[in-house]
Amino acid sequence: MSAISINTPEEYQKAYKKSIEQPEQFWEEIASELLWQKRWDKVLEWNFAEPSVKWFIGGRMNITENCLDRHLSQRGNQTAIIWEPNDPRDKARKITYSELYSQVCHFSNVLLRNGVRKGDRVCIYMPMIPELTIAVLACARIGAIHSVVFAGFSAQSVADRINDSQCSLVITADGLRRGARQSGVKTVVDEALKQCQSVHRVIVFNHLGWEPNMVSGRDVWWHTEMQQVDGDCKAEAMDAEDMLFILYTSGSTGKPKGVVHTCGGYTVYMEYTFRNVFQLREKDVFWCTADVGWVTGHSYLVYGPLLAGTTTVMFEGIPTWPDAGRFWQVIDKHQVNIFYTAPTAIRSLMAAGVDHVLSASLSSLRVLGSVGEPINEEAWHWYNLHVGKERCPIVDTWWQTETGGIMISSLAGVTASKPSHAGNPLPGIQPVLLNNQGEVIEENGVEGYLAIRFPWPSMIRTTYGDHERCRVNYFDTYKGYYFTGDGAKRDEHGLYRIIGRVDDVINVSGHRFGTAEIENAINQSKHVVESAVVGYPHDIKGQGIYAFVICEVTPDNPELLREEIYESVSREIGRIAKPDKIQFVSGLPKTRSGKIMRRILRKVAEGELSNLGDTSTLLDPLVVDQIVAERIL
């Protein structure tokens, strides 16, 4: 695959130069190596003002033909998915490309039998089991738009996402296992659907052998439905700009936004980035530890590896159960060659000591990856020394739900790598650093706002049902640019280092939550008048959530009220968004116009008490003294 593969620094420089000077020809050559039902008429039309971005215009294809059909003749008997169960005593499952193709075609027919058609939205709320991947691919095969919701989100979060995209069908399971805990999944869906009028069918996979409540006329069993259909399902011809999936992400307002990705450009970009960033070799075993409920799971657990025809590992459990050696045991068990995980996981395993990792061989590893947030230097060195044995290059990948795929990263062992730096932009990506006035900072050794000045194939097309929100969020801040919302530094050699969000978004364990979203959940408590949340450095999560809460009256039992707030956040969003610290305060630092000065609250949460800045413009400067005096350590 000559147009796709980059194997030397010189090839990177040549590819990058061409991608800037002849971007349409560059991407056309890469796209030509994929399977298309009809070739495109025009490569690209775009403007960032509306915004409107269209790639491979007039082209028709189906991503599942590229993930499955085209591999069958040469890779039919090769393992496509290795499923590692939560409990190490349970048997792993291996599914070949032929078997996966058959399962996807069967389930595609199940969806069709249950009234799903091209363009319909389908919500998938499932544990990390192969059937989740099968459901995703089946939707794509018939042209339905999948909306995967992480199976740790609350019923309210599920309902919000179903209602926003008007899903007609939900795919779920009876329950899930995660570490020592088992919990109902179908029960969450049942609760969510009390608020949803658009759903006419629920398909339930029997994972744990439970007997959940099945609503007559609405709910059907996966296994029963699979017995009613055959395995012949032709892939729907999808226009390159037809929607492939919606994935909800938090913003600075309380309502999650549905990021839309389309078929053609996403397919092209996934295979290209997957092969090159990780320097894929024939017969590699690739393991991305992300849940499919997040974009990393979409792009680099499901689509990227299957497009490239490699073996992808899917893990049901957590890194610390039954002990902190689980990741390393799985790597040895399945002879994983490429391992892609989050700094949060690395830091939690660092805290458990080195004995667990030293007891594993890890000799199969060739490449390590990091995703979700910038990896700090201490974690980078630990990862390099104890996991990679100082012989595996580390790719510290920067990208977003909205970008679809990796944007800035070293290519493993090929281009420059530096601890805590993402590295160089991938070919086709044109990042810039902007100052406060929106002017491009040309020189190196600088810091600014990270923006992109030219489209790439897998970029966000819209926010579902609200295109204006897409424009305002990403294209309005700096005219003519896609604004990432991140600040970054560029060193003297041109390597990029991401330094974090510049908007009201908190990055917890690589997952973004809007401050307004969490505050809305806290404010559900009848005892709470107002709240403000900020992020602060957390040794394990990267960022923790610090909540400042005003109550109607001073709580007699602060711990009881904290538990009530935890429950409210878990109910409205999910356990993952629970505040780490809750400080009850009499007031918040506000300007005379009523704006909360989050900058001051961040400084308090971070412990930078000598650098709070000018507080004289506040409505009540004395409130800051009280907040500082009662700060939670």
N, C-alpha and C positions, 0 to 999 in steps of 0.2 A: 504493500500500500504506500507507494512512493509519495503521493501528495499529503498523506496523513502523518507519516512518521518523521520525527526529528531525533537524531541520534548523536549529534555532535554540537559543540558550541558554534561552529561555523554554519551548520545547517539551521540552527536557531536564528542567527544573525541574518542569514539569507531569507528565511521564511518571514521574519519580522519586517524586514525591509520591504519585501514584496507586499505584505499585508497592509502596509501603510501607503505605499505608492500605487498599488493596484488591488485595492481591497475586493472589488467584485470578482476579478479574475482569480484571486487567491481562494476565496470561498467557493467559487464555482468548481474549481479543480477538486477540492475536498468533497463537495457534495456529489460530484460525478462518480465517486467510488461507492456510493450507497445505492440501494435499490429504489428506483422510482417507477411508478406506474405510468406517469407522463412527465416528461422533462419540462422545466420551467421556461417561460417566455422571456422573463427579465429577472436579473439577480436581486436588485434592490431598489426600493423607493423609500425615501424617509424625509421627515423633518421633525425636529425636537420641539417645535412651537406648539403643535396641536396636542400631544405628540402623535405621530403616525409613522410606524415602522413596518415595512413588509419585505420579507425575504423570499426568494425563489418563487416569484409571482407566476401563477398559472400552473405551477408544478403540483403533481398529485402523488401521494405515497401513503404508506401506513407504517408507523414506527415498529409494529410487531412483526411485519415481514422482515424488517432489518434486524430485529432482536431474535427471531426464531426461524422463519421459513428459509432464509438464505443460508443458515448454518446447517440445515438438516442433512445435506448430502455428504458433508465432510465431518460434521461434529455431532451427528445425531446421537451417538452413543457416549459422547463426552458429558461429564457432569456439568450441569448448568448451575444448580443450587445445592449447596450443602447446608442443611438446617441443623443447627446445634440447639438442643432443647435446654430449657431452664435448668433442669436437674441433670447433673452429669451422669447419673445412673441410668437415665433413659437413653434409648438408642437414637443416634443421629439419623437423619434422612438424607438420601442423595437422589436428586431428580435429574435425569439426563435432558438434553435439549429436545429429544423426541418425545419424552414423557411430558415435559413442560408444554410443548406445542399441543399435544393431545389434550392436556388438562385445560389449557387456555381456550382451545376451540370448543371443548365441551361446555365450559362455563360461559363462553360468549353466547352459545345457543341457549343456555339457561336464562341469561339476561334478555335475549330476544323473546324467549317464551313468556317472560314475565313483563313484557310490554315496553322494554327499554329500546329506544331508537337513537339514531345518530343525532347528536346535539343535546340529548337529555343529560341532566346532571345526576350523578350517582355519588352518594356519600359512603365512604368506607371507614368503618370504625372497628378495627380489629387488632388483636395481639400480633406479635412478631412471629408469624407462622407462614409457611409457603403459600397458603391460600390467600394471604394478603397480596402477595406478588401476582398470583394467578388472577385475582380480582382486578388489580390495576391493569394488567395486560389485556384482560378480556374486555374491559371498558374501551381501551384504546383500539382494540381490534374491530369493534363494531361502530366506532366513532362516537361513543358516549364520553362525556367529560367527567373524569374522576376527581373527586374532592376528598382526599384522605385526611382524616382528623386523628391526631395522636390519641391513642387509647388510654390517656391519663387525664384528658380534659374532662371537665364536668358536663353534666347533662345540659346546663344552660349554654355552655360554649358550643356543644354539639348543635343544639337548637338554633343558636344564632347563625351558625354556618349553613345549616340546612335551609333556613328561611331566607338567608341572603341570596343563595344561589338557586332556591326553589328546586331542591333535589326531589326526584320522583321515587327513588328507591334507595334503601340503605342496606349495606352488606355488613354483617357483624358476626360475633361468635358468642357462645354461651358465657365464657369467662376467660380470664388470663392468669398466667403465673408469672410473677416477677420477683425473683429472689425467694424469700421465705413466705411471701404473701400471695394469696389467691384472691381475686376479686371478680365480681360480676361485670360483664360488658353489656350483655343484652339488657340488664336492668337499667343501665344508664341510657341506652337507646330508648327504652320504654318511657322513661321519665322525660327525655327530650321531646319525644313525639307527641306528648300532650299539648305542645305548643306549635306543632307543625302540621299544616293542612295539606301540603303538597305531596307527602309521601303516601303511596298506595301499596307498596310492597316492602317487606323486610326479609332478606335471605340470611339464615342463621347457620353458621358452621359449628358443628358439635365438636369442640376442641377438648373439653375436660369431661365430657360425659354427663354433664349436668342436665337438669330438666327445667329450663327457664319457662316462664309464662309465654305461651304462643297465642297470639291474638288471631282468632278465626277470621279467615278472609283476607288477612294482611300478612301474616308471618308464615314462611315456609322454610323447610330444612334444606340446606345445601345438598346433602347426600341424596335426598329423595329427588330433588330436581335434576341432579346429574344423571340419574337413572332414566330420565324421561327424554334424553336428547342423544344425538350422535356426535361424532367428533369432526364433522365436516363443516367448516365455517370459513368462507372466503373473507379475506381482509377488506374492510370498507376503504374505498378510495377517498383519501382525505386531501383537501386542498392544503397547500403548505401553510396557509395562514388560518386554517380551522383550529379551534381550541383543542388542546390536548388535555390540559388539567387546570384546575383552580387550586391554589394552596393559600390558606389564610395565614396572615402574619400580622403581628401587632404594629400599631402605629402610635402617634402621639395623641390620638383621640381614643375614646373608649371603645369604638367599634372596630373589630378586626377587618382588615381589607383583603379581598380575594385577588391575589396576584395571578394573572392569566398568562400561561405559556402556550405556544402554538406548535403545530406538528413538525413542519419542515426544518425550521431553524434550530429548534431544540434538539432534534435528532442529529443533525450535522455537528452541532457544537459538542454534544455529549460524547460522541465517539472520538472526536478529535482531541478534546481535552483529556479524556480518560487515558487514551493510549500514550499521550506525550508526557503529561505531568508525572505519571507513575512508571513510565518507560516499560510498558507492558511487553512481556515475552510469551511465546507459545507455551501453553499448559500451565500458566501461572494460576495460583489460587489467591484470590483477592478478598480481603475482609474489611468492609466498612461497618463500624459498630453502631452507626446511627439508626434510629427508628425510621421506618418509611413515612411516619407522620410528619417528618421534617423534610426540607428540600434535599438535604444531604443524602437521605435514604432514597428519595426519588431518583436523584441524578447519579449517585455513585454506589448504590447497592443494587438497584433494579436496572435502570436503563443503560447507564454507561457500560457496565461489565457485560450485559447481554448483547448490546450492540457490537461490542468488540469480540464476542464469542469466547469469553473466558469463564472461569468458575467463580461464583460469588458466594460468600458465606453469609448466612442469616442467623442471628443469635437471639434466642428468646429471652435470655436472662440478663443479669447485671454483673458488672466487673468484680464485685466484692462478695459474691455468694456462690457456693458455700464458704469460700474464703477469698482473700485478695489475690490468689494465684490463678483465678479462673481464666482470665484473658490468655495468660501465658500457656496454660494447659491446653486450651483450645487451639492455639497457634501450633503447638507441637503435635496435637492429635490429628489435625487436618493439614499439616505441613503448609501453613500459610506463607506465601512469598511477599505479599504486600499488605501492610496493616495500616488502616486509616481510622483515627479516633480523635477524641476531643481533649483539649488541655485539661478540662474538668476531670475526666477519667484518669488522666496521667497524674494529676496532683493528688487525687484521692488514693491512688495506688502508691504514690511516693510516701504518703502519710502512714501507710501500712508497713513500711520498712522494705528492705531489699531482699529478705530471705525468700519471699514468694517468687520473685522474678529470677533470683539466682538458682533456684531449684529447677528451672526449666532450661531446655537446651536452646531454643529459639534459633537453631542453626539454619532453618529453612528461610528465615526472613532475608529479604534483599532491599526493600524500600519501606520507609516509615512515612506516615502522613499525619498532619494535624489540621483540624477544621473546627469552625464554630466561633472562634475568637482568637486574638493574637496569643501565641504561646510565650509565656515569660521565660527568661533566660535560664533560671534554675530548673524549670521543668524540661526545657529543651536539652540541657546537658544531662539530666538524669535519664531521659528517654534515649538519648544518643549513646550514653555509656552502658546502661544496664539492659536496655531492650535491644538496641542496635549493635551493641558490642563494638562501637566506633567503626563499623564497617558498612552501615546502611545509611544512605543519604536520607535526610528528613526534608519533606516538602511541607512547608508551612503555608497552607492555601488560604487566600482571601477571596471571598465571593459572598453572595447574598441570595436569599430567596428570589429577589427580583432579577438577578443576573442570570439565573438558571444554572450556570456552571462556573467553574474556577476561572478567575480573572487575572490574578497576580499570584505567581508562585514560581519557585525554581522548578526546572525539569530535573527529575531525580538523577543526580550524578552527572548531569550535562551542563547546566547553567549554574551561575554563582549562588551559593547558599550562605546565609549568615544568621546566627542565633537571633530569634525574635524578629526577624525581617521576613516578610512574605517573598520579596525578591523582585524579579523583573516581570513586566506584563507579558501575558501570553501573546503570540502572534494574533493580530486582528484587534487587539485591545489598545486603545489610545488614552491612557490616564493623564490627567493634568492636576497640578496643585494650584488652587486659587487663593488669593488673599481676600480680606474682608470686602473689598470693592468688586470682587468677581474678576480680577485681572489675573492672567496666567503668570505664575512664577516660573521662569525658565531655568534658572540655575539649579545646581545640586547643593546639598547641605542645607536644605530649607524645610519648613513645615507649613502646611496649609490645609485647605479643604479639598478632599479627594473627589474629583469629578471625571467623567468620561466624555470625550468630545465627538466620538463617531460610533454608530450602532454596531452591534455584534449579533450573530444569528439567534442566540437564546435569550435575548433580553425581554423584560416584561413588555407586553403589548398594551395592557390596560388593567384597571382594577374592576372586577366583575360588577356590572350594573352601575358603575359610577366613574366614567372616564375622566371627569373633571378632577376627581380625587387623585388619580394617577398623575395628571398634569401638575397639579399643585404640589404634590408630595415629592416628585422626582425631577421635574423639568422647569419649574417656575422660579426656584430660588436663584439659579444662575442661568440666564437666558442662553440657549444654544448648547447646554450641557445636560447630561444625566448626572444629578447630584446624588452621591452615595449616602450622605448623612454621616460620613466618617471623616475624622481628621487623620492626616498621615504625614510622615516625614520621608524625605528622599535623601539618602546619604550621598557622600561624595562620588560614589561609583554608580549612582542611579538606582540603587535598590530601595524599594518601598518598605516602610514600616508603618503598620496601621496602629493608631494610638487611641482609637475608640470613638464612640458616638458623640455627635455634637448636638443631637436633638433630645427630646424627652423620651428616650427609649433606654431600657435597662437590659443588659445582656447577661442572663443567668444561665450558666452552664451551656453557653452557646445558643440559647433560645431567647428571642427578643420579646419583651413585654413593654407595652406603652404604660407610662406612669398613670395616665388617666384611666386606663383599663383596670389597674390594680386599685387605684383610689376609689373608683366606682364600686368595686367589690367590698372594700373596707367600709364605705359609707352606707352599705346595706344594713349594718348594725343599727338598731334603733337608739343605741346609746352614743353613737358617733355623730358629731356635728359636721366635722370637716377633717380631711386628711391630706397629707402630701408625702409622696414616696420618692426616694432617690436611690441611686446605686452607690455602692462603696466597695473598695477592694476586698475580695474574699479569697482566702488561701486555697480553697478547693474549687468554688464555683466561678472564679474570675471576678464576678460582681455579685454581691449580696443585695438584698432589698432592705432598706432602712425606712420605717414608716413613722411619721410624726402625726399624732392623732389628737384632735380636740374632742372632748366629751361634753355632754350636757352638764354633768356634774362630775367631780373628781371620783373615780371608781373606788368603791370600798375594797374590792378585791381585784387588783390589776391583773393578776394571773388568769382569773376567770374570764375577764373581758378579752384578754389576749387570745385565749382559746376560742372565744366566740368569733373574734376577727379572723383567726386562722380558718375556722370552719366556714365563714362567709366567703373568704377568698377561694378556698378549696371547692366550694359549691358553685361559685360563679365562674371560675377560670379553671382550677385544677390545683393539685397539691404542689406542683412545681413552682407556682407563683406565690407561695406563702412567704410573708416577710420574715427575715432573719431576726430583725430587731424591731420592736414597737415601743416608741417613747410617747407617753401621754404628756401633752403640753397644753398650756392655757391659751396660747396663740401661735400664729405663724408669722414669719417675717414677710410683711407685704408692703408694696409701694402704696402711695396715696391713691393710686388708681385701682388698687385691689389685686395687683399681680403678685403671686408668691415668688419670692426671690430664692429659687432653687439653688442658685450658686452658693448661697450662704449655707443652706441645708446640706449640700454636698460636702462642703468644707467641714461642717460639724461631724457628719457621718464618717468622713475620712480621717478625722482627728487633726486636721490642719487648723487649729484654733488660733494660731498667731497670725493667720493670713486670711481673715474673714472679709477684709476690704471695708469700704465706707458703708456704715449702717445708718448714717445720719439722715438719709433720704427716706428711711422707712417710716411707715405710719406710727409704729411704736418700737423704737430701737431697743427698749428695755427687754422685749420679749426674747431677743437673741441671747441676752445674758442668762436668762432663765433656762433656755434650751441648752446652752453650753454647760451650765452648772449641773443639769440633770441628765447629761448625755450618757447613753448606755455604752459601756466599754465592750 
